[in-house]
Amino acid sequence: MTAVIAASVPLAAGLYLLVTVSWSLGERLILRRRRGPTAGETPVPVQG
């Protein structure tokens, strides 16, 4: 039983890191699209 728990802890930690990093990146992309460029950024022209 201890071996099963010991094996699942790194898996849970990796899954946690994967989810939090992807959530943060997605949130940044969405907020950047809604707010537009910040003071230091040059706007990227949209082609279309």
N, CA, C and O atoms as a CHARMM CRD file, in Angstrom:
* protein
*
  192
    1    1 MET  N      0.82400  -1.19300   0.00000 PROA 1      0.00000
    2    1 MET  CA     0.00000   0.00000   0.00000 PROA 1      0.00000
    3    1 MET  C      0.86500   1.25300   0.00000 PROA 1      0.00000
    4    1 MET  O      0.55300   2.22000  -0.69500 PROA 1      0.00000
    5    2 THR  N      1.94600   1.24500   0.77100 PROA 2      0.00000
    6    2 THR  CA     2.82600   2.40500   0.83600 PROA 2      0.00000
    7    2 THR  C      3.48400   2.67300  -0.51100 PROA 2      0.00000
    8    2 THR  O      3.68200   3.82800  -0.88500 PROA 2      0.00000
    9    3 ALA  N      3.82000   1.62200  -1.23400 PROA 3      0.00000
   10    3 ALA  CA     4.45000   1.78500  -2.54800 PROA 3      0.00000
   11    3 ALA  C      3.49900   2.44500  -3.54000 PROA 3      0.00000
   12    3 ALA  O      3.92300   3.24600  -4.37300 PROA 3      0.00000
   13    4 VAL  N      2.22600   2.11300  -3.45000 PROA 4      0.00000
   14    4 VAL  CA     1.23700   2.72400  -4.34400 PROA 4      0.00000
   15    4 VAL  C      1.11700   4.21300  -4.05900 PROA 4      0.00000
   16    4 VAL  O      1.07700   5.02400  -4.98400 PROA 4      0.00000
   17    5 ILE  N      1.06100   4.56900  -2.80500 PROA 5      0.00000
   18    5 ILE  CA     0.97400   5.98000  -2.42700 PROA 5      0.00000
   19    5 ILE  C      2.25200   6.71300  -2.81500 PROA 5      0.00000
   20    5 ILE  O      2.19400   7.82800  -3.33400 PROA 5      0.00000
   21    6 ALA  N      3.39500   6.09900  -2.57000 PROA 6      0.00000
   22    6 ALA  CA     4.67200   6.72400  -2.91100 PROA 6      0.00000
   23    6 ALA  C      4.82000   6.91700  -4.41900 PROA 6      0.00000
   24    6 ALA  O      5.46300   7.87100  -4.85800 PROA 6      0.00000
   25    7 ALA  N      4.24400   6.04200  -5.19900 PROA 7      0.00000
   26    7 ALA  CA     4.31300   6.18100  -6.65300 PROA 7      0.00000
   27    7 ALA  C      3.34300   7.22800  -7.17300 PROA 7      0.00000
   28    7 ALA  O      3.60300   7.84600  -8.20500 PROA 7      0.00000
   29    8 SER  N      2.23200   7.44100  -6.48200 PROA 8      0.00000
   30    8 SER  CA     1.23400   8.38200  -6.97700 PROA 8      0.00000
   31    8 SER  C      1.53300   9.83000  -6.60100 PROA 8      0.00000
   32    8 SER  O      1.00100  10.74300  -7.23200 PROA 8      0.00000
   33    9 VAL  N      2.35900  10.06200  -5.60300 PROA 9      0.00000
   34    9 VAL  CA     2.67000  11.43500  -5.18500 PROA 9      0.00000
   35    9 VAL  C      3.39700  12.20900  -6.28200 PROA 9      0.00000
   36    9 VAL  O      2.99100  13.33300  -6.57800 PROA 9      0.00000
   37   10 PRO  N      4.45500  11.66800  -6.90600 PROA 10     0.00000
   38   10 PRO  CA     5.08500  12.42100  -7.99500 PROA 10     0.00000
   39   10 PRO  C      4.15100  12.64600  -9.18400 PROA 10     0.00000
   40   10 PRO  O      4.21700  13.68300  -9.84500 PROA 10     0.00000
   41   11 LEU  N      3.28900  11.68000  -9.45000 PROA 11     0.00000
   42   11 LEU  CA     2.32400  11.84100 -10.53000 PROA 11     0.00000
   43   11 LEU  C      1.36100  12.98300 -10.22200 PROA 11     0.00000
   44   11 LEU  O      1.06600  13.79900 -11.09600 PROA 11     0.00000
   45   12 ALA  N      0.88100  13.04500  -9.01100 PROA 12     0.00000
   46   12 ALA  CA    -0.02700  14.11700  -8.61500 PROA 12     0.00000
   47   12 ALA  C      0.67200  15.47300  -8.66300 PROA 12     0.00000
   48   12 ALA  O      0.07800  16.46400  -9.08900 PROA 12     0.00000
   49   13 ALA  N      1.92300  15.51900  -8.23000 PROA 13     0.00000
   50   13 ALA  CA     2.66800  16.77900  -8.25900 PROA 13     0.00000
   51   13 ALA  C      2.90200  17.23900  -9.69300 PROA 13     0.00000
   52   13 ALA  O      2.77500  18.42600  -9.99000 PROA 13     0.00000
   53   14 GLY  N      3.23800  16.32300 -10.57000 PROA 14     0.00000
   54   14 GLY  CA     3.43800  16.67800 -11.97600 PROA 14     0.00000
   55   14 GLY  C      2.15800  17.14500 -12.63100 PROA 14     0.00000
   56   14 GLY  O      2.16400  18.10400 -13.40400 PROA 14     0.00000
   57   15 LEU  N      1.06500  16.47800 -12.33000 PROA 15     0.00000
   58   15 LEU  CA    -0.23000  16.88000 -12.86300 PROA 15     0.00000
   59   15 LEU  C     -0.62200  18.25800 -12.35900 PROA 15     0.00000
   60   15 LEU  O     -1.15100  19.07200 -13.11600 PROA 15     0.00000
   61   16 TYR  N     -0.36700  18.52100 -11.08900 PROA 16     0.00000
   62   16 TYR  CA    -0.65300  19.83100 -10.50700 PROA 16     0.00000
   63   16 TYR  C      0.14500  20.92000 -11.22000 PROA 16     0.00000
   64   16 TYR  O     -0.40600  21.96500 -11.56800 PROA 16     0.00000
   65   17 LEU  N      1.43700  20.68200 -11.43700 PROA 17     0.00000
   66   17 LEU  CA     2.26200  21.67700 -12.12300 PROA 17     0.00000
   67   17 LEU  C      1.79700  21.90300 -13.55600 PROA 17     0.00000
   68   17 LEU  O      1.74000  23.04200 -14.01900 PROA 17     0.00000
   69   18 LEU  N      1.46800  20.83800 -14.25100 PROA 18     0.00000
   70   18 LEU  CA     1.00300  20.95800 -15.62500 PROA 18     0.00000
   71   18 LEU  C     -0.27800  21.78100 -15.70900 PROA 18     0.00000
   72   18 LEU  O     -0.40300  22.65500 -16.56800 PROA 18     0.00000
   73   19 VAL  N     -1.21800  21.50700 -14.83000 PROA 19     0.00000
   74   19 VAL  CA    -2.49500  22.22200 -14.85300 PROA 19     0.00000
   75   19 VAL  C     -2.31300  23.68800 -14.48300 PROA 19     0.00000
   76   19 VAL  O     -2.88400  24.55800 -15.14000 PROA 19     0.00000
   77   20 THR  N     -1.53100  23.98300 -13.44700 PROA 20     0.00000
   78   20 THR  CA    -1.37900  25.37400 -13.02700 PROA 20     0.00000
   79   20 THR  C     -0.61600  26.20000 -14.05300 PROA 20     0.00000
   80   20 THR  O     -0.95600  27.36000 -14.28500 PROA 20     0.00000
   81   21 VAL  N      0.40300  25.62400 -14.66900 PROA 21     0.00000
   82   21 VAL  CA     1.15300  26.37600 -15.68400 PROA 21     0.00000
   83   21 VAL  C      0.28800  26.62600 -16.91200 PROA 21     0.00000
   84   21 VAL  O      0.27700  27.73900 -17.43900 PROA 21     0.00000
   85   22 SER  N     -0.43000  25.62200 -17.37400 PROA 22     0.00000
   86   22 SER  CA    -1.27900  25.81500 -18.55000 PROA 22     0.00000
   87   22 SER  C     -2.42000  26.77700 -18.25200 PROA 22     0.00000
   88   22 SER  O     -2.80300  27.55900 -19.12200 PROA 22     0.00000
   89   23 TRP  N     -2.96600  26.73700 -17.05300 PROA 23     0.00000
   90   23 TRP  CA    -4.01900  27.67100 -16.66800 PROA 23     0.00000
   91   23 TRP  C     -3.48600  29.10100 -16.68400 PROA 23     0.00000
   92   23 TRP  O     -4.14200  30.00400 -17.20300 PROA 23     0.00000
   93   24 SER  N     -2.30500  29.30700 -16.11900 PROA 24     0.00000
   94   24 SER  CA    -1.71400  30.64600 -16.06600 PROA 24     0.00000
   95   24 SER  C     -1.42300  31.18200 -17.46500 PROA 24     0.00000
   96   24 SER  O     -1.68600  32.35100 -17.74800 PROA 24     0.00000
   97   25 LEU  N     -0.88500  30.34100 -18.33300 PROA 25     0.00000
   98   25 LEU  CA    -0.60300  30.79000 -19.69600 PROA 25     0.00000
   99   25 LEU  C     -1.88500  31.12900 -20.44800 PROA 25     0.00000
  100   25 LEU  O     -1.94600  32.13900 -21.14900 PROA 25     0.00000
  101   26 GLY  N     -2.89400  30.30100 -20.30700 PROA 26     0.00000
  102   26 GLY  CA    -4.17400  30.58300 -20.95100 PROA 26     0.00000
  103   26 GLY  C     -4.80800  31.86200 -20.43800 PROA 26     0.00000
  104   26 GLY  O     -5.36200  32.64400 -21.21000 PROA 26     0.00000
  105   27 GLU  N     -4.72400  32.06800 -19.14200 PROA 27     0.00000
  106   27 GLU  CA    -5.27700  33.27700 -18.54700 PROA 27     0.00000
  107   27 GLU  C     -4.54300  34.51700 -19.05600 PROA 27     0.00000
  108   27 GLU  O     -5.16900  35.53300 -19.35800 PROA 27     0.00000
  109   28 ARG  N     -3.22500  34.43200 -19.15000 PROA 28     0.00000
  110   28 ARG  CA    -2.44100  35.55900 -19.67500 PROA 28     0.00000
  111   28 ARG  C     -2.82400  35.88100 -21.10900 PROA 28     0.00000
  112   28 ARG  O     -2.98200  37.04900 -21.46500 PROA 28     0.00000
  113   29 LEU  N     -2.97500  34.85000 -21.93400 PROA 29     0.00000
  114   29 LEU  CA    -3.33300  35.08300 -23.32900 PROA 29     0.00000
  115   29 LEU  C     -4.69700  35.74900 -23.45300 PROA 29     0.00000
  116   29 LEU  O     -4.86900  36.68100 -24.23800 PROA 29     0.00000
  117   30 ILE  N     -5.65500  35.27500 -22.68600 PROA 30     0.00000
  118   30 ILE  CA    -7.00000  35.84600 -22.74600 PROA 30     0.00000
  119   30 ILE  C     -6.99800  37.28700 -22.26300 PROA 30     0.00000
  120   30 ILE  O     -7.59600  38.15500 -22.89800 PROA 30     0.00000
  121   31 LEU  N     -6.33100  37.54900 -21.14400 PROA 31     0.00000
  122   31 LEU  CA    -6.30200  38.91200 -20.62500 PROA 31     0.00000
  123   31 LEU  C     -5.53500  39.84900 -21.54700 PROA 31     0.00000
  124   31 LEU  O     -5.91800  41.00900 -21.70000 PROA 31     0.00000
  125   32 ARG  N     -4.47200  39.37400 -22.15800 PROA 32     0.00000
  126   32 ARG  CA    -3.70200  40.22000 -23.07400 PROA 32     0.00000
  127   32 ARG  C     -4.53600  40.58700 -24.29300 PROA 32     0.00000
  128   32 ARG  O     -4.44500  41.71200 -24.78600 PROA 32     0.00000
  129   33 ARG  N     -5.34600  39.66100 -24.78500 PROA 33     0.00000
  130   33 ARG  CA    -6.21100  39.95900 -25.93200 PROA 33     0.00000
  131   33 ARG  C     -7.28200  40.97400 -25.55900 PROA 33     0.00000
  132   33 ARG  O     -7.61400  41.84600 -26.36200 PROA 33     0.00000
  133   34 ARG  N     -7.82000  40.87200 -24.36400 PROA 34     0.00000
  134   34 ARG  CA    -8.88800  41.78400 -23.95000 PROA 34     0.00000
  135   34 ARG  C     -8.37600  43.18300 -23.64500 PROA 34     0.00000
  136   34 ARG  O     -9.02900  44.16900 -23.98800 PROA 34     0.00000
  137   35 ARG  N     -7.22100  43.28100 -23.00600 PROA 35     0.00000
  138   35 ARG  CA    -6.70000  44.57600 -22.57600 PROA 35     0.00000
  139   35 ARG  C     -5.91600  45.29700 -23.65100 PROA 35     0.00000
  140   35 ARG  O     -5.83900  46.52500 -23.63100 PROA 35     0.00000
  141   36 GLY  N     -5.34000  44.58000 -24.57600 PROA 36     0.00000
  142   36 GLY  CA    -4.49700  45.20100 -25.58000 PROA 36     0.00000
  143   36 GLY  C     -3.07500  45.32900 -25.07000 PROA 36     0.00000
  144   36 GLY  O     -2.74400  44.80400 -24.00700 PROA 36     0.00000
  145   37 PRO  N     -2.22100  46.03300 -25.83000 PROA 37     0.00000
  146   37 PRO  CA    -0.81900  46.15200 -25.42500 PROA 37     0.00000
  147   37 PRO  C     -0.65300  47.02200 -24.18900 PROA 37     0.00000
  148   37 PRO  O     -1.43400  47.94500 -23.95800 PROA 37     0.00000
  149   38 THR  N      0.36400  46.72200 -23.40100 PROA 38     0.00000
  150   38 THR  CA     0.66100  47.53100 -22.22200 PROA 38     0.00000
  151   38 THR  C      1.52300  48.71800 -22.63100 PROA 38     0.00000
  152   38 THR  O      1.82800  48.88200 -23.81300 PROA 38     0.00000
  153   39 ALA  N      1.91100  49.53500 -21.68500 PROA 39     0.00000
  154   39 ALA  CA     2.62500  50.77700 -21.97200 PROA 39     0.00000
  155   39 ALA  C      3.95300  50.53700 -22.68500 PROA 39     0.00000
  156   39 ALA  O      4.33000  51.33600 -23.54300 PROA 39     0.00000
  157   40 GLY  N      4.66100  49.48500 -22.36500 PROA 40     0.00000
  158   40 GLY  CA     5.96800  49.24600 -22.95700 PROA 40     0.00000
  159   40 GLY  C      5.95100  48.45600 -24.24900 PROA 40     0.00000
  160   40 GLY  O      6.98100  48.35300 -24.91400 PROA 40     0.00000
  161   41 GLU  N      4.81600  47.89800 -24.62400 PROA 41     0.00000
  162   41 GLU  CA     4.73700  47.03500 -25.80100 PROA 41     0.00000
  163   41 GLU  C      4.31200  47.82300 -27.03200 PROA 41     0.00000
  164   41 GLU  O      3.55500  48.78900 -26.93900 PROA 41     0.00000
  165   42 THR  N      4.80500  47.39900 -28.17000 PROA 42     0.00000
  166   42 THR  CA     4.33100  47.96900 -29.42600 PROA 42     0.00000
  167   42 THR  C      3.21400  47.07600 -29.94500 PROA 42     0.00000
  168   42 THR  O      3.33700  45.85200 -29.90900 PROA 42     0.00000
  169   43 PRO  N      2.13500  47.66300 -30.42200 PROA 43     0.00000
  170   43 PRO  CA     1.01900  46.84000 -30.90100 PROA 43     0.00000
  171   43 PRO  C      1.40400  46.05600 -32.15500 PROA 43     0.00000
  172   43 PRO  O      2.10300  46.56300 -33.03200 PROA 43     0.00000
  173   44 VAL  N      0.94300  44.83600 -32.21800 PROA 44     0.00000
  174   44 VAL  CA     1.20200  43.97300 -33.37200 PROA 44     0.00000
  175   44 VAL  C      0.05000  44.14700 -34.34700 PROA 44     0.00000
  176   44 VAL  O     -1.10600  43.94200 -33.97500 PROA 44     0.00000
  177   45 PRO  N      0.34500  44.52500 -35.59800 PROA 45     0.00000
  178   45 PRO  CA    -0.75700  44.71200 -36.55500 PROA 45     0.00000
  179   45 PRO  C     -1.42800  43.38300 -36.89600 PROA 45     0.00000
  180   45 PRO  O     -0.76500  42.35800 -37.05000 PROA 45     0.00000
  181   46 VAL  N     -2.72600  43.42200 -37.00700 PROA 46     0.00000
  182   46 VAL  CA    -3.50300  42.23300 -37.34600 PROA 46     0.00000
  183   46 VAL  C     -3.67500  42.19300 -38.84900 PROA 46     0.00000
  184   46 VAL  O     -4.16200  43.14900 -39.45200 PROA 46     0.00000
  185   47 GLN  N     -3.28000  41.09400 -39.44800 PROA 47     0.00000
  186   47 GLN  CA    -3.43000  40.95900 -40.89200 PROA 47     0.00000
  187   47 GLN  C     -4.73300  40.25000 -41.19600 PROA 47     0.00000
  188   47 GLN  O     -5.08900  39.26800 -40.54500 PROA 47     0.00000
  189   48 GLY  N     -5.43200  40.75300 -42.18200 PROA 48     0.00000
  190   48 GLY  CA    -6.67100  40.07000 -42.50100 PROA 48     0.00000
  191   48 GLY  C     -7.60700  40.85600 -43.31900 PROA 48     0.00000
  192   48 GLY  O     -8.69100  40.37600 -43.65000 PROA 48     0.00000
